[in-house]
Amino acid sequence: MLYSKNWNNRRELRTLIHPWQNRKLFSRFLNSKNASQKSGGIFEVDRKKSRLQELETASAVPEFWGNPQQAQTTLKELTRLKEDLKIFSDLEVPLRDLRELAALAEESDNAMMAEIQKHLTEMLDSFKKVERQAKFSDPNDRADALLTIHAGAGGTEACDWAEMLTRMYERYSERKGYSVEIIDILAGDQAGIKSITFFVRGPYAYGNLRGEVGVHRLVRISPFDANKRRHTSFASCDVLPEIEEDIEIEIQEKDLRIDTYRSHGAGGQHINKTDSAVRITHLPTGIVVACQNQRSQIKNREKAFKILRIRLYELEQEKQRKAMEKRYDEKGDIAWGNQIRSYVFMPYQMVKDHRTGFEISQVSRVMDGDLDELIDQSLEYSALKKTNV
């Protein structure tokens, strides 16, 4: 606990709810001078208030809707600025009230201290949420996320593990209020899935999930082994941000090979009888994308083009940062020695992130989508890496 249950040390309480005196604790939140305007930092309060006023003035003029696309972009930025400033005010006002209560409580009774304890507990929960958002530094962190999971070494075991990982991220999305849209799926020969591509849509979906890129390792007693032996399986996860429609990505028709085929898996009377699924190969880069979740070939083609744009955009971004090799070196082969995280069901239970060293003993809780602690550690690790660069 961060505070005394007996409240004997009232100076401890005053220190805790006087965070403005602790600059090290709050420096990342309040008007960060080191954060650029495109950094995605939460509390550049003065700049954001100024920018909000500027955009509200611009949106009030009659000519504002003359360019609908630009108007929509402006309204999106307005909404985000208001959300960021609301987060700050929601934290600042209760803290100010608690400071005033603490000053009165020094000459008050235990009932007042109990009231402060109640409000302080609520504030600590809010503080944790704000602290996580303050770690978002990538300009794409607000975006929706495109996840691709591939089964690796382990055969049927690996396919089953890929399906388990998909379920884990679906459960996590439910907990966060995100939506999941499956774009393409390839079933395993006996069980599970060989690969799957899906969108996770919601505020900061990419920011929360970008640390999941890499190889995930499973150790368990195989349900597919009659001798009940322990097996190790691997699956890889790749995470990309969805890009805005107004970002121009040049794609020439001559650089594409477009194939159509019949959709796999369960479906209605129409979905498996026509060539509605679409696969697009970008010949210069070798990037292949596919979509089969729509009944219409036209809609599947549109989705596939959207995913291709995302992958080409990310490829260009990686080239500009001169880090394409680094991204895939970190992920490596989908096999032993390259895992970022291990999920051990036998002979003991543990989930361990090999980048941060963070461990959780309740594997079932993680597999049910409770990833907040792992993601918090991953965000902290990413922030420290950027600081040390």
SEKEDREN-511048 format. One record per atom (N, C-alpha, C): x negated, y, z negated. Coordinates in steps of 0.001 Angstrom, whole numbers, padded with zeros to 6 digits, always signed. Atoms other than C-alpha are relative to their C-alpha. Layout:
# SEKEDREN-511048
XYZ...
//
This chain:
# SEKEDREN-511048
-000839-001203+000000+000000+000000+000000-000873+001252+000000+000752-001237-000054-001150+003538+000699+000295+000903-001188-000342-000850+001130+000416+004890-002475+000267-000867-001223-000154+000731+001248+000759+003898-006127+001469-000253-000296-001389+000306+000313+003964+002098-007094+000433+000669-001306-000348-000582+001295+003811+003536-010604+000012+001522+000020+000030-001450-000165+003218+007080-009370-000694+000707-001171+000740-000647+001071+000864+007716-012276-000985+001018+000552+000973-000900-000597-001651+009298-009972+000710+000912+000991-000785-000866-000870+000356+012172-008581-000891+000789+000959+000926-000653-000931-002729+013713-007037-000143-000838+001267+000050+000902-001153-002854+010633-004771+001163+000281+000944-001184-000298-000804+000681+011417-003587-000176+001319+000735+000169-001314-000612-000150+015054-002933-000993-000073+001156+001004+000128-001056-003236+014090-000911+000586-000682+001219-000571+000766-001107-001265+011595+001174+000949+000831+000834-000983-000748-000778+001474+014014+002144-000448+001429+000244+000621-001232-000461-000898+016902+002701-000992-000346+001103+000932+000486-001017-002362+015421+005903-000717+001126+000698+000674-001097-000680-003225+018877+007224-001386+000244-000612+001306-000144+000615-006133+018818+004745-000967-001069+000493+000834+001089-000490-007397+015586+006290-000143+000110+001511+000140-000270-001431-008617+016774+009677-000419-001252+000779+000429+001207-000697-010223+013450+010544+001194-000867+000364-001178+000827-000232-006866+011706+010224+000890+000559+001091-000970-000605-000903-004845+014197+012259-000614+000702+001202+000632-000738-001098-007404+015591+014698+000421-000524+001360-000388+000560-001297-006272+013219+017423+001405+000425+000410-001377-000359-000310-002704+014522+017203+000193+001487+000312-000355-001410-000043-002864+018292+016847-000902+000778+000940+000699-000887-000929-003916+020382+019859-001410-000453+000305+001320+000531-000301-006778+018166+020937-000681+000843+001065+000727-000845-000941-009348+020420+022606-000776-000828+001013+000776+000843-000901-011136+017480+024185+000855-000642+001071-000887+000653-000960-008076+016152+026000+000262+000928+001172-000291-000791-001184-007635+017318+029558+001494+000084+000189-001434-000179-000209-004275+018446+030860+000624-001236+000612-000534+001209-000616-003932+015151+032697-000324-001241-000824+000460+001135+000781-005201+012976+029867+001140-000857-000516-001099+000764+000554-001764+011926+028699+000065+000103-001510-000016-000159+001443-002526+013005+025117+001340+000540-000461-001336-000331+000466+000531+013517+022962+000107+001435-000485-000228-001251+000709-000061+016675+020924-000932+001121+000425+000592-001260-000436-001522+019452+023025+001133+001017-000074-001275-000663+000238+001263+021460+021500+000087+001359+000678-000052-001354-000566+000389+025012+022546+000091-000035+001519-000017+000090-001467-000334+024047+026146+001340-000512+000497-001254+000591-000455+002815+021953+026404+001178+000946-000186-001053-000994+000181+005027+024666+024964-000052+001046+001117+000171-000983-001073+003589+027109+027507+000454-000565+001342-000382+000645-001257+004037+024632+030359+001508-000205+000072-001453+000194+000048+007618+023882+029258+000728+001297+000341-000625-001296-000280+008514+027558+029304-000166+000371+001469+000272-000294-001414+006922+027920+032745+000929-000781+000918-000854+000846-000842+008894+025006+034211+001474+000362-000163-001387-000409+000209+012175+026125+032637+000315+001281+000763-000177-001237-000781+011707+029554+034235+000105-000323+001485+000002+000366-001422+010932+027967+037604+001284-000715+000401-001202+000770-000331+013968+025644+037444+001271+000847-000053-001181-000858+000128+016324+028546+036722+000271+000835+001246-000179-000835-001187+015795+030294+040078+000881-000726+001013-000919+000632-000970+018364+029650+042878-000713-000860+001031+000722+000739-001040+015674+028380+045283-000580-001320-000501+000634+001179+000597+014698+025572+042908+000345-001285+000745-000437+001235-000658+016760+022906+044727-000218+000025+001506+000319-000039-001430+015497+023948+048149-000854-001174+000428+000818+001193-000256+012992+021103+047918+000392-001056-001034-000522+000966+000978+014871+018213+046238-001073-000904-000603+001032+000900+000501+011807+015975+045957-000871+000691-001041+000797-000759+000950+009749+018676+044264+000813+000310-001263-000866-000284+001152+012724+019524+042024+000079-001197-000939-000053+001203+000820+012973+015915+040825-001302-000202-000774+001298+000112+000669+009242+015879+040055-000097+000973-001163+000023-001015+001065+009618+019094+038045+000879-000399-001173-000912+000420+001063+012595+017742+036104-000577-001161-000816+000652+001096+000714+010651+014584+035239-001042+000540-000971+001017-000588+000874+007805+016679+033863+000648+000745-001162-000735-000691+001065+010301+018812+031915+000452-000985-001085-000485+001004+000948+011793+015707+030315-001137-000543-000852+001139+000546+000736+008379+014341+029355-000555+001002-001006+000489-001019+000923+007277+017634+027817+000919+000129-001212-000953-000089+001111+010459+017828+025737-000124-001204-000925+000164+001199+000816+009961+014243+024563-001245+000101-000878+001247-000120+000760+006364+014936+023519+000128+001004-001139-000143-001028+001030+007245+018103+021630+000980-000447-001085-000946+000514+000994+010162+016353+019921-000708-000967-000953+000761+000916+000848+007789+013651+018656-000780+000781-001053+000770-000826+000929+005636+016357+017105+000902+000617-001066-000890-000658+000965+008545+018218+015498+000626-001007-000961-000584+001036+000853+010065+014964+014200-000963-000439-001101+000993+000358+001006+006814+014337+012338-000350+001186-000888+000454-001179+000731+005952+017884+011307+001009+000449-001057-001016-000519+000926+009265+018907+009676+000144-000874-001248-000084+000823+001220+009648+015881+007333-001253+000080-000863+001226-000123+000778+005998+016205+006339+000006+001285-000822-000071-001270+000718+006561+019818+005395+000964-000117-001192-000957+000195+001094+009606+018814+003331-000602-000829-001128+000624+000838+001014+007604+016116+001558-001037+000774-000813+000977-000819+000721+004888+018591+000669+000702+000848-001057-000745-000833+000945+007466+020839-000955+000550-000839-001158-000504+000880+001051+009018+017907-002848-001120-000425-000939+001131+000424+000824+005587+016809-004069-000391+001087-000986+000324-001113+000884+004927+020261-005493+000995+000090-001152-001020-000044+001043+008214+020140-007409-000085-001210-000923-000016+001244+000759+007730+016545-008532-001011-000023-001125+001008-000003+001055+004723+017379-010686+000616+000367-001346-000666-000375+001244+007116+018826-013255+001414-000591-000046-001333+000599-000070+010059+016597-012474-000030-001402-000579-000091+001336+000566+011225+013144-013466-000275-001063+001051+000305+001125-000891+010762+009693-011962+001016-000150+001124-001005+000082-001063+013984+009980-009958-000469+000760+001236+000545-000778-001114+012353+012665-007838-001126-000766+000695+001105+000755-000582+009286+010482-007352+000509-001180+000824-000590+001106-000761+011466+007569-006232+000551+000492+001330-000515-000581-001242+013121+009836-003658-001132+000288+000968+001164-000278-000847+009720+010903-002375-000557-001291+000576+000502+001284-000473+008624+007278-002128+000831-000520+001178-000891+000451-001071+011646+006463+000013-000291+000748+001301+000266-000795-001196+011002+009332+002437-001405-000245+000539+001374+000235-000425+007299+008606+002493-000120-001297+000789+000003+001269-000728+007898+005009+003587+000525+000187+001419-000542-000289-001329+010024+006267+006480-001014+000772+000837+000983-000795-000723+007323+008766+007393-001171-000842+000483+001116+000853-000392+004642+006092+007456+000343-000805+001250-000437+000719-001203+006672+004105+010018-000070+000910+001223+000064-000960-001108+006999+007214+012188-001436+000305+000370+001411-000308-000236+003326+007933+011785-000674-001089+000828+000603+001102-000753+002376+004463+013094+000373+000073+001481-000438-000114-001394+004453+004997+016239-000733+001132+000709+000684-001150-000588+002889+008396+016842-001473-000309+000201+001417+000343-000104-000597+007047+016193-000259-000867+001224+000167+000858-001180-000100+004385+018877+000062+000838+001280-000145-000798-001210+001080+006931+021450-001179+000939+000197+001154-000887-000117-001888+009164+020666-001185-000702+000649+001095+000761-000609-004139+006378+021964+000159-000127+001513-000213+000077-001433-002622+006571+025448-000784+001118+000677+000861-000993-000624-005282+008327+027520+000008-000074+001520-000049+000149-001453-004693+007007+031044+001178+000807+000543-001116-000782-000549-002591+009358+033221+001172-000853+000460-001081+000894-000430-000563+006307+034322+000669-000728-001150-000510+000761+001139+000243+005120+030793+001516+000073-000139-001451-000128+000088+003827+006407+031013+000732-000878+001008-000633+000661-001141+004492+004392+034163+000513-001394-000357-000398+001397+000081+006295+001080+034592-001199-000874+000356+001124+000909-000213+004013-001967+034752+000379-001122+000956-000153+001144-000900+003602-004610+037453-000940-001094-000491+000794+001104+000532+002437-007909+035955-000030-001155+000981+000157+001212-000796+001076-010892+037860-000720-001032-000856+000581+001078+000793+000387-014168+036055-000284-001184+000913+000409+001148-000799-001533-017029+037686-000438-001135-000931+000499+001169+000723-002014-020547+036314-001430-000270+000449+001402+000258-000319-005689-021495+036138-000365-001453-000192+000470+001360+000219-007707-024541+035128+000918-000708-000985-000864+000767+000903-005535-027244+033585+001168-000680+000664-001056+000704-000724-003117-028459+036288+001389+000322-000506-001363-000186+000473+000437-028997+035041+000026+000748-001328+000117-000701+001280-000636-027826+031575-000117+001507+000223+000205-001420-000276-001787-024512+033054+001267+000644+000549-001260-000524-000531+001477-024068+034956+001008+000222-001124-000898-000157+001147+003424-024636+031752-000437+001187-000859+000532-001123+000781+001145-022148+029972+000331+001336+000663-000370-001227-000716+001778-019528+032678+001465+000354-000256-001414-000240+000289+005512-019957+032077+000190+000469-001440-000073-000425+001404+005012-019612+028305-000425+001464-000153+000447-001391+000045+003073-016369+028828+001071+000937+000547-001082-000809-000583+005856-015048+031064+001115+000203-001017-001042-000096+001021+008397-015827+028350-000433+000939-001130+000505-000866+001069+006182-014083+025769+000151+001477+000374-000114-001394-000434+006106-010871+027809+001466+000411+000183-001438-000298-000080+009845-011106+028459+000566+000299-001389-000457-000232+001373+010470-011362+024700-000538+001339-000525+000566-001280+000419+008111-008447+024088+000792+001153+000619-000767-001041-000691+010023-006389+026655+001360+000200-000664-001291-000101+000695+013317-007179+024899-000156+000780-001300+000239-000687+001267+011862-005993+021577-000193+001503+000201+000304-001406-000257+010720-002708+023138+001127+000715+000738-001084-000597-000768+013956-002130+025042-000341+000180+001468+000383-000059-001406+012217-002613+028396+000846-000979+000816-000678+000935-000903+013783-004304+031422-001049-000733+000835+000908+000834-000793+012164-007078+033465+000663-000322+001336-000507+000304-001349+012579-007506+037221-000994-000923+000692+000872+000973-000656+011100-010665+038767+000009+000241+001506+000153-000283-001430+009761-010036+042269-000310-001259+000790+000409+001209-000727+008135-013312+043267-000410-001062-001009+000352+001095+000907+007714-016713+041638-000265-001250+000814+000347+001258-000652+006059-019946+042717-000032-001080-001074-000134+001037+001025+007089-023009+040722-001147-000992+000074+001013+001043+000043+004619-025653+039596+000506-001288+000621-000379+001254-000653+004594-029110+041164+000866-000874-000904-000750+000835+000943+005897-030833+038016+000752+000829-001037-000621-000842+001028+006640-028118+035476-000654+001374+000038+000591-001330+000104+006054-024442+034774-000029+000755+001309+000131-000828-001195+004974-021877+037362-001478+000160+000362+001366-000242-000463+001862-021460+039484-000336+001488-000035+000219-001448+000050+002277-017694+039761+001345+000711-000071-001208-000819+000092+004797-014966+039053-000405+001465+000015+000200-001447-000030+005006-011236+039752+001294+000658-000455-001212-000655+000494+007422-009000+037850-000320+001393-000516+000100-001343+000553+008015-005393+036857+000483-000012-001445-000494-000323+001343+008323-004312+033220+000254+001500+000003-000383-001406-000147+010217-001015+033185+000422+000581-001355-000322-000695+001239+010362+001400+030269-001088+001002-000334+000989-001018+000361+008530+004324+028620-001295-000639-000509+001338+000463+000388+004797+003611+028311-000164-001514+000166+000137+001442-000226+005202+000064+029654-001428-000332+000430+001370+000271-000442+001853+000233+031459-001002+000294-001115+000907-000338+001090+000147+001954+028521-000084-001100-001044-000011+001073+000986+001207-000836+026182-000605-001290+000529+000356+001316-000537+000420-003714+028539-001326-000026+000753+001214+000003-000818-002735-002594+030352-001145-000786-000651+001031+000775+000680-004881-004285+027697+000170-001500+000112-000248+001434-000155-003376-007669+028614-000717-000590+001204+000720+000474-001188-005523-007890+031776-001111-000956-000428+001065+000952+000295-007700-010975+031631+000509-001426-000053-000321+001428+000080-007731-014730+031013+000473-000327-001405-000587+000412+001265-005548-016194+028256-000150-001518-000135+000332+001415+000223-006518-019569+026742+000965-000623-001003-000913+000753+000867-004168-022141+025190-000655-001307-000438+000459+001290+000539-005194-025047+022904+001171-000614-000752-001134+000660+000650-002474-027527+021909+000001-001486+000313-000259+001395-000339-001364-031166+021854+000938-000003+001197-000762-000085-001244-000081-031692+025388+001310-000778-000067-001276+000735-000088+003621-032563+025752+000067-000868+001250+000013+000782-001240+002680-034066+029139-000968-001177-000091+000972+001073+000194+000102-036499+027698+000605-001048-000921-000602+001079+000792+001489-039835+026501-000861-000364-001206+000911+000321+001092-001600-040270+024291-000128+001126-001022-000044-001120+000941-000920-036927+022546-001395+000571-000299+001331-000576+000177-004415-035598+023126+000062+001528+000065+000073-001463-000006-005465-031997+022675-000518+000464+001361+000369-000531-001314-005692-029988+025913-000252+001514-000099+000271-001433-000125-007074-026566+026811+000428+000465+001386-000523-000519-001270-005336-024539+029532-000279+001482+000099+000309-001400-000240-005891-021139+031109+001005+000615+000979-000821-000779-000936-003817-018471+032840-000516+001435-000020+000470-001382-000076-004720-014987+034038+001188+000955+000103-001018-001046-000072-002724-011792+033700-000631+001250+000587+000440-001266-000579-003143-008700+035855+001129+001010-000181-000987-001039+000279-001379-005421+035055-000365+001253+000787+000204-001215-000790-000982-002439+037403+001125+000988-000286-001068-000981+000191+000945+000830+037024+000807+000190+001278-000812-000347-001167+003865+001580+039327-000284+001449+000358+000374-001348-000415+002991+004656+041362+001235+000770+000440-001104-000862-000405+005232+007605+042143+000195-000069+001509-000323+000072-001429+006992+007659+045507-000678+001116+000797+000559-001125-000737+005456+011035+046365-001498-000124+000229+001420+000226-000264+001908+009626+046355-000135-000635+001380+000118+000455-001384+000856+009146+049973-001039-001117+000104+000883+001127-000277-000633+005750+050837+000144-000337+001480-000065+000240-001445-001504+005293+054518-000080-001497+000277-000037+001410-000388-000477+001858+055781+000367-000063+001477-000232+000087-001446-000775+001180+059510+000571-001370+000354-000691+001232-000395+001444-001425+061177-000975-001043+000544+000944+000945-000615-001512-002955+063025-000842-000739-001043+000787+000631+001063-003171-003778+059685+000795-001029-000794-000869+000875+000778-000264-005933+058528+000368-001267+000752-000623+001222-000526+000842-009503+059065+001187-000304-000903-001230+000185+000764+004433-010023+057971+000601-001359+000332-000578+001333-000166+005763-013556+057458+001299-000091-000787-001259+000267+000716+009253-014679+056496+000123-001499-000238-000163+001414+000338+010187-017936+054822+001214-000141-000913-001158+000238+000846+012950-019527+052810-000380+000116-001477+000256-000196+001422+013205-018619+049131-000069-001333-000719+000128+001198+000818+012183-021195+046521+000935+000083-001196-000724+000016+001261+014060-022256+043426+001494+000050+000168-001458+000012+000008+017687-022051+042426+000563+001215+000704-000639-001115-000678+020059-019886+044402+001391-000376+000452-001351+000259-000473+023487-019587+045950-000007-000719+001330-000102+000700-001274+024709-020996+049232-000802+000685+001081+000657-000760-001059+022901-018275+051155-001511+000084-000195+001371-000426+000253+019582-017680+049446-001050-000989+000506+000979+000981-000425+017836-020971+050365+000214-000509+001426-000309+000479-001348+019290-021347+053887-000470+000945+001084+000501-000954-000983+017870-018262+055581-001397+000436-000392+001364-000468+000258+014354-016848+055900+000049+001402-000600-000171-001311+000624+015062-014039+053436-001248+000468-000742+001218-000377+000716+011728-014130+051574-001015+000605+000964+000962-000725-000840+008955-011852+052878-001382-000049-000645+001395-000041+000432+005163-012144+052627-000767+000956+000919+000760-000982-000770+002938-009235+053724-001477-000141-000330+001458+000071+000158-000817-009579+054254-000625+001258+000576+000725-001185-000468-002925-006423+054468-001372-000466+000481+001167+000636-000599-005647-007583+056854-001331+000638-000391+001304-000587+000357-008413-005029+056063-000475-000355-001404+000394+000259+001395-008362-005770+052323+000253-001438-000430-000328+001361+000386-006937-009297+052258+001055-000083-001082-001039-000012+001033-004236-008256+049769+001267-000662+000542-001227+000696-000391-001176-010527+049928+001069+000262-001062-001124-000210+000920+002181-009614+048389+001213-000718+000562-001199+000720-000442+005499-011431+048489+001178+000394-000882-001223-000266+000758+009087-010889+047421+001103-000925+000506-001062+000925-000403+011979-013364+047387+001220+000080-000905-001081-000026+000980+014322-012260+044616+001287+000605+000529-001202-000596-000583+016771-010390+046896+000597-000942+001053-000659+000836-001007+019334-012087+049144-000249+000511+001413+000207-000616-001298+018544-009666+051951-001480+000067+000341+001384-000101-000453+015337-009888+053970-000457+001449+000023+000354-001424-000056+015418-006099+054392-000396+000510-001388+000315-000446+001356+015486-005521+050631-001284-000645-000506+001247+000659+000388+012739-008099+050071-001202+000671+000672+001067-000695-000724+010649-006312+052706-000324+001334-000679+000212-001278+000680+011150-002964+050948-000771-000188-001313+000685+000278+001264+010093-004441+047592-001452-000396+000234+001362+000447-000294+007062-006117+049138-000885+001177+000404+000759-001194-000382+005962-002830+050733-000316+000850-001227+000232-000795+001218+006353-001097+047365-001151-000589-000812+001075+000654+000746+004098-003663+045673-001332+000163+000728+001221-000202-000788+001586-003365+048521-000564+001396-000222+000448-001375+000256+001453+000405+048002-000673+000105-001365+000578-000028+001349+000790-000131+044290-001392-000618+000006+001296+000689+000000-002038-002577+044965-001048+000782+000794+000953-000804-000784-003634-000379+047647-000405+001252-000766+000307-001180+000807-003388+002650+045368-000994-000348-001105+000909+000416+001072-005054+000768+042522-001382-000323+000559+001279+000313-000635-007746-000489+044901-000783+001275+000290+000655-001269-000295-008507+003073+045995-000476+000684-001270+000403-000589+001278-008562+004283+042391-001249-000679-000548+001162+000730+000485-011029+001560+041489-001249+000360+000795+001154-000395-000823-013265+002505+044404-000505+001371-000406+000395-001347+000399-013233+006140+043347-000731-000019-001334+000675+000094+001292-014264+005157+039827-001231-000901+000073+001123+000919-000218-016844+002741+041289-000011-001115-001039-000108+001015+001046-015542+000069+038964+000767-001230+000449-000720+001175-000461-013953-002580+041170-000649-001287-000526+000676+001196+000490-016631-005139+040212+000225-000183-001489-000168+000070+001451-016237-004279+036541+001357-000579-000369-001364+000470+000325-012483-004905+036552+000101-001508+000113-000166+001423-000211-012746-008392+037976-001098-000825-000667+001000+000688+000798-015975-009288+036197+000531-000265-001395-000566+000164+001334-014129-008740+032918+001025-001132-000024-001007+001057-000033-011346-011047+034030-000647-001338+000330+000758+001190-000350-013678-013572+035679+000859-001125+000527-000738+001172-000427-012695-017079+036702+001051-000350-001060-001072+000368+000930-009495-018434+035171-000390-001318-000649+000524+001210+000612-011425-020928+033067-000780+000364-001253+000709-000154+001264-013585-021443+029979-001074+001091+000082+001067-000986+000104-015856-018604+028883+000395+001388+000423-000426-001310-000481-013866-015743+030400+001265+000504-000701-001262-000367+000632-010871-015597+028057-000138+001272-000838-000048-001166+000883-009893-012341+026356+000721-000348-001295-000796+000355+001172-007547-014098+023935+000248-001510-000009-000277+001434+000157-007052-017615+022586+001234-000194-000873-001209+000360+000732-003779-019125+021374-000161-001467-000405+000307+001352+000470-004535-022187+019218+001183-000527-000817-001093+000653+000715-001677-024491+018160-000487-001186-000830+000592+001140+000699-003857-027436+017048-001515+000077+000157-000358+000621+001291-005790-028367+014887+000444+001008-001070-000495-001050+000896-004928-025042+013222+000777+000982+000863-000779-000983-000756-002728-022113+014216-000658+001378-000117+000637-001312-000003-004299-018838+015263+000050+000600+001397+000185-000761-001236-004211-016171+017947-001170+000955-000253+001186-000839+000185-007571-014440+018363-000299+000775+001271+000439-000846-001106-008474-011505+020595-001524+000065-000052+001460+000106+000009-012104-012048+021575-000695+001333+000237+000603-001323-000193-012673-008382+022448-000079+000754-001319-000073-000766+001238-011639-006965+019092-000319-000825-001242+000194+000874+001150-012058-010008+016838+001227-000110-000885-001222+000000+000805-008511-009479+015547+000676-001363+000085-000615+001322+000062-006727-012671+014412+001378+000066-000650-001332+000171+000592-003116-013636+013647+000223-001493-000171-000190+001428+000275-002244-016964+012024+001368-000514+000434-001365+000410-000363+001433-016982+013066+000153+000012+001528-000027+000089-001464+001264-018183+016671+001420+000137+000535-001382-000033-000482+005029-018637+017010+000534+001428+000049-000445-001388+000014+005594-014978+016093-000515+000739+001232+000580-000628-001192+003260-013884+018891+000706-000492+001255-000650+000558-001179+004854-016238+021411+001446+000463+000126-001355-000569-000046+008234-014730+020493-000024+001486+000341+000075-001367-000506+006979-011366+021723-000445+001051-001000+000466-000971+000990+005647-009750+018533-001472+000294+000265+001365-000297-000456+002564-008251+020195-000526+001345-000502+000368-001365+000372+002437-004848+018502-001385+000090-000638+001305-000060+000667-000571-005613+016285-001133-000243+000993+001017+000289-001003-002552-007126+019161-000186+001179+000952+000069-001127-000924-001697-004208+021436-000624+001215-000673+000618-001108+000734-002615-001649+018751-001516-000162-000051+001438+000250+000055-006030-003280+018360-000644+000172+001372+000508-000147-001364-006460-003387+022138-000125+001473+000395+000052-001428-000290-005636+000324+022459-001155+000677-000731+001106-000547+000786-008104+001143+019686-001340-000378+000633+001221+000493-000660-010764-000977+021409-000280+000774+001284+000153-000744-001250-010141+000769+024731-000430+001435-000257+000362-001375+000329-010343+004205+023115-001458+000103-000451+001387+000000+000468-013647+003339+021410-000970-000198+001163+000859+000221-001168-015099+002059+024696-000169+001287+000796+000073-001263-000743-014247+005351+026406-000824+001025-000743+000761-000948+000809-015736+007311+023518-001489-000273+000089+001403+000381-000015-018995+005368+023721-000638+000108+001374+000543-000098-001373-019338+005732+027496-000726+001322+000177
//
